[in-house]
Amino acid sequence: MELSEWGIGLLGDDAAYPDSVNRRHKPVRLTSDWQRYEIPLRGKDLTTIKTPFVITVTGRSTPVTVYLDNIRFVR
């Protein structure tokens, strides 16, 4: 199965306009079942987010389809 990692923020301090936070969820193996995952952002600086959602998928040399639903930023 494919290994997936996702998060918020991609642009570092070396960018002209960096993301104010850079957080990643620990990598997980994708399955055909819907799963719920959360990235805790309590207390993080969310003032300048240029890259609100980042996903990487590894483990296969052919294209992979990943379905996402209900991505939310909750205060």
N, C-alpha and C positions, 0 to 999 in steps of 0.2 A: 504494500500500500504506500501511498504518497505521504510524505512528511510535510506538514504545513506550519508556517509561522506567520503571525500577523501582529500588527501593532499600530501605533500612532506616531507620527513624526519620522522624517527621513533625512531632512536637511540639517547638517551639523553646523558647528560654529565657523567652519571654513566657508560656508555659503554666504552670499551677500545678505540674504534674508532667511536666517535659520528658523527651524521650528523651535518653539519655546519648551517643548517636552519631547522626549524620545523614549517610548516604552514599548516593550515586546511581550507577547504572551509566550510562555514556554512552548516549544514545538510539540505538535500532536500528530498522530497518525490519522489520516482521513479514513472514514468509513462511508458506507452508503446510508447510514442513519443520521437524521438530523441531531445535532448536538448544540448545546448552548455554552458559550464561552464569554467571559468578561475580562476586561483589562481595567484594573482599579486605577482611577485617576484622581482620587480624593487627595487634595492638598497639592496637586501638580499645577504648574503655571500653564494655563490654556489660553493665554492672551494672544499668541501669534502661532497659529497652526496653519502651515502651508500644505502639509501632507496629512490630511485627517485620517486616512486609512491605508495601511501597507499590508500586502500579503505576498508571501513567497511560498512556492510549492516545489519540492525537490523529490527525486526518487524515480523519475521516469524520463525517457528520452523522447516521448511522444506527447502531444498536447493533452492537457487535463482540463476538465470542466469542474469548476467549484461553484456551488450555488450559495449565495449569501442572502439573508433575509433579516430585516429589522435591525439594521445597524443604527445605534442611537448613542448620543452623548447625553447623559442624565446628570443633572446637578443635584 
